[in-house]
């Protein structure tokens, strides 16, 4: 590192080094007369005693020079060459940007407080190391904001640092730093940026690309540390697609030990509406990840609020995964056919599913041309053998699917020249090519080797015997964006599934007609249609989770738009919400809490949704110093760990390590040696007395 001094003006006292040199040469000019009886003794002195005396005098002179040099350097406050020598920054205007990360991952607890608490305390402790000419910007990351900009010696600076509050949001810290440092009004020649964070993500390749300017920035990356004891719920996936009261819900849960120590006898619990319905106990080694599957009955209709929970540890924010699950109460189903005969066939099938009409609310329309469709209050629309689809019909279908609607479509005699191309290009429906007839035979629909979920739990005794035989179907363009559940024995699809927006489409390539296939007389028909209704009719748009802090859209029926709407946060705070009458829904923008938000209609629960941590706030994602080296040269940054000696370590790293004690020790050593060598010799004194 080299060495520099903090008080260079003291070095003028090094001129005193000439004193021992002058004394040395003046002592050589002093002549004493000594009477000798013979020249023989003079010759002897020249070869021994005189030479020793001269060497001793040279050593004494060098020691005195060393004593003076060591004392002067000690007073000049020598330090090793630091990242930003203090005497330079103290004499020039400088800018300090202090960034404090207050995102979710900074809530990790330690013996001395959270990462955020320790960062704020450390930030206040190093303010004294910056000169009075320093202008400081105090920046928080969640939400990104410059909390203070002004003189560093202002008494309000420590108070501002203390006001930074913890959050559960995500911090795009490198973008925040880049935007703050890139301001045009920063003109100071000395520029330093201190970042207190746990550094959850790498900077992108463009960060710090403009640091080759006339006055480059110097970065101090202060790493807040690692969590010692932490188990996290990485994800919870609801495997079961049929969500009704008497159907087992299966939830797959992933748990990871992202701490440093093993965890034994750990309880993982599942709750439905605050009632524990499942529990497992397991052990986790550091770095291990395990998968669990819970099964439980909802036992209710409406919105089921659940959670999967771990015990508290050093980071509580990833110990609970909240769920909002819609359990069907009823399905509003619209049947659209091109003739009365088709409507009668559809109505017979769907009334067989719910003869009493308690679960399935049916509406029928004879509409060969899909022109003006009114689908706002419909959960599932069954479209059988459409003859024409206009542009307005495509717009209605597209909007309906985007808002989470479900469609069961039976393709038949529709001519492609009578269909607006946006149905295929924008909405993503498969494009029909030709109608294929089997002649005197038929096409089988074999049961797949791997039974798709769509065909499981149908309560059909001999499923392979109930697969339909097809006499006529529509061949379509192939695409890998469609999930094919059933195929004909020639490989062409019979039943496909695809999504658009939040909606599902189940697409049959053959009509429900005995002239096309024998599905209407097969025992699989009613349970299959029931399952398709459940899958297509479960509206999960309103209950789908969002990342904490992200806006949430709630779709509403037109007839309830003008009612009173409130949102209740996990902490119990209620806020009135004004609907968007044009888009028919409400936007909830304040989602800065972890947990379940309730949407209330006239004070009663209408729907709910949960918030989850941003994936980048999972503390197992921490980066290391090697991950940031590509963005900085060795002269541009310093990486430090936040520990108990941080204040002293920061000062020594920035200004250099103080060396005055070393030079004091050297001065004392030189002085002791000089005193020892320069002391009077007793034998010489006796000899001189005898000669006198």
Secondary structure, 3 states (H helix, E strand, C coil): CCEEECCHHHHHHHHHHHHHHHHHHHHHHCCCCCCCCCHHHHHHHHHCHHHHHHHHHHHHHHHHHHHHHHHHHHHCCEEECCCCCHHHHHHCCEEEEEEECCCHHHHCEECCEEHHHHHHHHHHHCHHHCCCCEEEEEEEECCEEEEEEEECCCCCHHHHHHCCCCCCCCCCHHHHHHHHHCCCCCCCCEEEEEEEECCCCCCCCCCCCCCCCCCCEEEEEEECCCCCCCEEEEEEEECCCCCCCCCEEEEEEEEEECCCCCEEEEEEEEEECCEEEEEEEEEECCCCEEEEEEEEECCCCEEEEEEEEECCCCCHHHCEEEEEEEECCCEEEEEEECCHHHHHHHHHHHHHHCCCCCCEEEEEEECCEECCCCCCCCCEEEEECCCEECHHHHHHHHHHHHCCCEEEEECCCCCHHHECCHHHHCCCCCCEEEEEECCCCCEECCCCCCCCHHHCCCCCCCHHHHCCEECEEEEECCCCCCEEEEECCCCCEEEEEEEECCEEEEEECCCCCCCCECHHHCCHHHHHHHHHHHHHHCCCCCCCCEECCCCEEEECCHHHCCCCEEEECCCCCEEEECCECCCCEEEECCCCCCEEEEEEECCEEEEEEEEECCHHHCHHHCCCHHHCHHHCCCCCEEEEECCCCHHHHHHHHHHCCECHHHHHHHHHHHHHHHHHHCCCCHHHHHHHHHHC
